[in-house]
């Protein structure tokens, strides 16, 4: 199985189906190990009773302990990527908010055009972060890239009449906004290496087979519980590492708050004439 096939299997298969397939695969590996144990007993009953019985516990403890270590290591990799995505989301929302406020310093028609583009951009970025449909995500990414070009064109037009510190700071914040979008895109594509998931899955199968061979038929309930817990742990890692599906997804609260702020403070509300038109407070 090549890398692209592994990625297709782990990140585009429904979570419930992937969980079921994982548990069934582990159960089959356990049953296979159990079958080899019974076959060995029938072929050499005396040897099966005497050979290796003192070391069965060590074999199970070693294989399960190493599996737990591999699961913990992979879980740490997935959590690190989750934290990076969350931090980049906050950084991007702050950059967009700063750009929106600095856009209000320009005269018309640049102020309204920049404000309109940034307002639409926030909607696109928020929808993209919450989307779970691959086709919709591709369309939103294309729209986001098109808005980058439009915002930069509007920025160049706005700073052309004035070459001062205000224009320079706005260009810097706009550039940071576009850079943060690229950083978020890269972070969402930076999964735990698919080969790590494949090797971990293979080791889970081997450990299940060892359990079936060593434990035998007397402790099936205990083995089934261990296989179920292993499946849950494995699926939790896959869930954390999948930014556009599952239940563990980074909060978009900062971007939602920015959208609410822009809706409550449209471009016209920052114009001095609008403030002068407000009624004077009563003494």
C-alpha positions as CSV (number, residue, x, y, z in Angstrom):
1,X,0.0,0.0,0.0
2,X,1.5,3.3,-1.0
3,X,1.4,6.6,0.9
4,X,-1.5,8.0,-1.1
5,X,-3.6,4.9,-0.5
6,X,-2.9,5.0,3.2
7,X,-3.9,8.6,3.3
8,X,-7.1,7.8,1.4
9,X,-7.9,5.0,3.9
10,X,-7.2,6.9,7.1
11,X,-8.5,10.4,6.3
12,X,-11.3,9.9,3.9
13,X,-13.1,6.8,5.3
14,X,-16.1,7.5,7.7
15,X,-14.9,7.4,11.3
16,X,-17.5,4.7,12.3
17,X,-16.5,2.5,9.4
18,X,-12.8,2.9,10.2
19,X,-13.5,2.0,13.9
20,X,-15.5,-1.1,12.9
21,X,-12.9,-2.2,10.4
22,X,-10.1,-1.8,13.0
23,X,-11.9,-3.8,15.6
24,X,-12.8,-6.5,13.2
25,X,-9.2,-6.7,11.9
26,X,-7.8,-7.0,15.5
27,X,-10.4,-9.7,16.3
28,X,-9.5,-11.7,13.2
29,X,-5.8,-11.4,14.2
30,X,-6.7,-12.6,17.7
31,X,-8.7,-15.5,16.2
32,X,-5.8,-16.4,13.9
33,X,-3.4,-16.6,16.9
34,X,-5.9,-18.7,18.8
35,X,-6.2,-21.1,15.8
36,X,-2.4,-21.5,15.7
37,X,-2.5,-22.3,19.4
38,X,-5.1,-25.0,19.0
39,X,-3.3,-26.5,16.0
40,X,-0.1,-26.7,18.0
41,X,-1.9,-28.4,20.8
42,X,-3.3,-31.0,18.4
43,X,0.0,-31.6,16.7
44,X,2.3,-31.8,19.8
45,X,0.1,-31.8,22.9
46,X,3.0,-32.7,25.3
47,X,5.3,-30.0,23.9
48,X,2.4,-27.4,23.9
49,X,1.9,-28.1,27.6
50,X,5.5,-27.9,28.6
51,X,7.2,-25.4,26.2
52,X,7.1,-21.7,27.0
53,X,4.4,-21.7,29.6
54,X,6.7,-19.8,32.1
55,X,7.3,-17.1,29.6
56,X,3.8,-16.5,28.3
57,X,3.2,-13.6,30.8
58,X,6.5,-11.9,29.8
59,X,5.6,-12.2,26.1
60,X,2.1,-10.6,26.6
61,X,3.4,-7.9,28.9
62,X,6.3,-7.0,26.5
63,X,4.1,-6.8,23.4
64,X,1.3,-4.9,25.1
65,X,3.7,-2.5,26.8
66,X,5.4,-1.7,23.6
67,X,2.1,-1.2,21.9
68,X,1.1,1.3,24.6
69,X,4.4,3.1,24.1
70,X,3.8,3.4,20.4
71,X,0.2,4.6,20.9
72,X,1.4,7.2,23.4
73,X,4.1,8.4,21.0
74,X,1.7,8.8,18.1
75,X,-0.9,10.4,20.4
76,X,1.7,13.1,21.3
77,X,2.4,13.8,17.6
78,X,-1.3,14.2,16.9
79,X,-1.8,16.5,19.9
80,X,1.2,18.7,18.9
81,X,-0.4,19.2,15.4
82,X,-3.8,20.0,17.0
83,X,-2.2,22.7,19.2
84,X,-0.4,24.2,16.2
85,X,-3.7,24.4,14.2
86,X,-5.4,26.0,17.2
87,X,-2.6,28.6,17.7
88,X,-2.6,29.4,14.0
89,X,-6.3,30.0,13.9
90,X,-6.0,32.6,16.7
91,X,-3.1,34.2,15.0
92,X,-5.0,34.5,11.7
93,X,-8.1,35.9,13.3
94,X,-5.9,38.6,15.1
95,X,-4.2,39.4,11.8
96,X,-7.5,39.8,10.0
97,X,-8.9,42.0,12.8
98,X,-5.9,44.2,12.7
99,X,-6.1,44.5,8.9
100,X,-9.8,45.4,9.1
101,X,-9.2,48.2,11.6
102,X,-6.3,49.6,9.7
103,X,-8.3,49.6,6.5
104,X,-10.7,52.1,8.1
105,X,-7.9,54.8,7.9
106,X,-8.1,55.0,4.1
107,X,-10.4,57.3,2.2
108,X,-13.2,56.2,-0.1
109,X,-13.5,54.1,-2.2
110,X,-10.6,52.1,-0.8
111,X,-12.0,51.8,2.7
112,X,-15.3,50.2,1.7
113,X,-13.7,47.9,-0.9
114,X,-11.1,46.6,1.6
115,X,-13.7,46.2,4.3
116,X,-16.0,44.3,2.0
117,X,-13.3,42.0,0.9
118,X,-12.2,41.3,4.5
119,X,-15.7,40.7,5.6
120,X,-16.2,38.1,2.9
121,X,-12.8,36.6,3.6
122,X,-13.8,36.0,7.3
123,X,-16.9,34.2,6.2
124,X,-15.0,32.0,3.7
125,X,-12.3,31.1,6.3
126,X,-14.8,30.3,8.9
127,X,-16.9,28.1,6.6
128,X,-13.7,26.4,5.4
129,X,-12.6,25.5,8.9
130,X,-16.0,24.0,9.7
131,X,-16.6,22.2,6.4
132,X,-16.4,18.4,6.2
133,X,-17.2,18.0,2.5
134,X,-14.0,17.6,0.3
135,X,-15.6,19.2,-2.8
136,X,-16.8,22.2,-0.7
137,X,-13.3,22.5,0.9
138,X,-11.6,22.6,-2.5
139,X,-14.1,25.3,-3.8
140,X,-13.6,27.3,-0.6
141,X,-9.8,27.1,-0.9
142,X,-10.0,28.3,-4.5
143,X,-12.2,31.2,-3.3
144,X,-9.8,32.0,-0.5
145,X,-6.9,32.2,-2.9
146,X,-8.9,34.4,-5.3
147,X,-9.7,36.7,-2.3
148,X,-6.0,36.9,-1.5
149,X,-5.3,38.3,-5.0
150,X,-8.3,40.7,-4.8
151,X,-7.2,42.0,-1.3
152,X,-3.7,42.5,-2.4
153,X,-4.8,44.4,-5.5
154,X,-7.0,46.6,-3.4
155,X,-4.1,47.2,-1.0
156,X,-1.8,48.3,-3.8
157,X,-4.5,50.7,-5.0
158,X,-5.1,52.1,-1.6
159,X,-1.5,52.8,-0.6
160,X,-0.6,54.3,-4.0
161,X,-1.9,57.8,-3.2
162,X,-0.1,57.9,0.2
163,X,3.3,56.6,1.0
164,X,3.5,56.9,4.8
165,X,3.8,54.9,7.9
166,X,0.1,54.2,8.0
167,X,0.2,52.7,4.5
168,X,3.3,50.7,5.4
169,X,1.7,49.2,8.5
170,X,-1.5,48.3,6.6
171,X,0.6,46.5,3.9
172,X,2.4,44.6,6.6
173,X,-0.8,43.5,8.3
174,X,-2.3,42.5,5.0
175,X,0.8,40.5,4.1
176,X,0.6,38.8,7.6
177,X,-3.0,37.9,6.9
178,X,-2.1,36.2,3.7
179,X,0.9,34.5,5.2
180,X,-1.2,33.1,8.1
181,X,-3.7,31.6,5.7
182,X,-0.8,29.7,4.0
183,X,0.5,28.6,7.4
184,X,-3.0,27.3,8.4
185,X,-3.3,25.4,5.1
186,X,0.1,23.8,5.7
187,X,-0.8,22.9,9.3
188,X,-4.0,21.2,8.2
189,X,-2.1,19.1,5.7
190,X,0.7,18.2,8.2
191,X,-0.7,15.0,9.5
192,X,1.1,12.4,11.5
193,X,3.0,10.5,8.8
194,X,0.8,7.9,7.2
195,X,3.4,5.3,7.5
196,X,3.4,5.7,11.2
197,X,-0.3,4.9,11.3
198,X,0.3,1.9,9.0
199,X,3.2,0.5,11.1
200,X,1.2,1.1,14.3
201,X,-1.8,-0.7,12.8
202,X,0.5,-3.6,11.8
203,X,1.9,-3.8,15.3
204,X,-1.7,-3.8,16.7
205,X,-2.5,-6.8,14.5
206,X,0.7,-8.6,15.6
207,X,0.0,-8.0,19.3
208,X,-3.6,-9.2,18.9
209,X,-2.3,-12.4,17.3
210,X,0.2,-12.9,20.2
211,X,-2.7,-12.5,22.6
212,X,-4.7,-15.1,20.7
213,X,-1.9,-17.5,20.8
214,X,-0.8,-17.0,24.4
215,X,-4.0,-16.3,26.2
216,X,-6.1,-18.9,24.4
217,X,-9.8,-19.5,24.8
218,X,-10.3,-19.1,28.5
219,X,-10.1,-15.3,28.6
220,X,-12.0,-14.2,25.5
221,X,-13.9,-11.5,27.3
222,X,-10.8,-9.9,28.7
223,X,-9.1,-10.1,25.3
224,X,-12.1,-8.5,23.6
225,X,-12.1,-5.7,26.1
226,X,-8.4,-5.1,25.5
227,X,-9.0,-5.1,21.7
228,X,-11.9,-2.6,22.1
229,X,-9.8,-0.3,24.3
230,X,-6.9,-0.5,21.7
231,X,-9.4,0.4,19.0
232,X,-10.7,3.4,20.9
233,X,-7.2,4.7,21.6
234,X,-6.2,4.3,17.9
235,X,-9.3,6.0,16.7
236,X,-8.8,8.9,19.1
237,X,-5.4,9.5,17.5
238,X,-6.9,9.4,14.0
239,X,-9.7,11.8,15.1
240,X,-7.3,14.3,16.6
241,X,-5.1,14.2,13.5
242,X,-8.1,14.8,11.2
243,X,-9.0,18.5,11.3
244,X,-12.0,18.4,9.0
245,X,-13.9,15.4,10.5
246,X,-14.6,13.7,13.8
247,X,-15.5,15.2,17.2
248,X,-12.1,16.6,18.2
249,X,-11.6,19.8,16.2
250,X,-10.0,23.1,17.1
251,X,-12.4,25.7,18.3
252,X,-13.2,28.5,15.9
253,X,-14.4,30.9,18.6
254,X,-11.8,33.6,17.9
255,X,-12.8,33.7,14.2
256,X,-16.5,33.7,15.2
257,X,-15.9,36.6,17.6
258,X,-14.2,38.5,14.8
259,X,-17.1,37.9,12.5
260,X,-19.5,39.2,15.2
261,X,-17.3,42.3,15.7
262,X,-17.2,43.2,12.0
263,X,-21.0,42.7,11.8
264,X,-21.4,45.1,14.8
265,X,-18.9,47.6,13.5
266,X,-19.3,48.0,9.7
267,X,-17.0,50.3,7.8
268,X,-19.5,53.2,7.9
269,X,-19.4,53.3,11.7
270,X,-15.7,54.2,11.7
271,X,-16.2,57.3,9.5
272,X,-15.9,60.6,11.3
273,X,-19.0,61.9,9.7
274,X,-21.0,59.1,11.1
275,X,-19.8,59.8,14.6
276,X,-20.6,63.5,14.2
277,X,-24.2,62.6,13.2
278,X,-24.8,60.8,16.5
279,X,-27.0,62.8,18.9
280,X,-25.2,64.4,21.7
281,X,-25.6,62.8,25.1
282,X,-27.9,64.5,27.6
283,X,-26.4,66.3,30.5
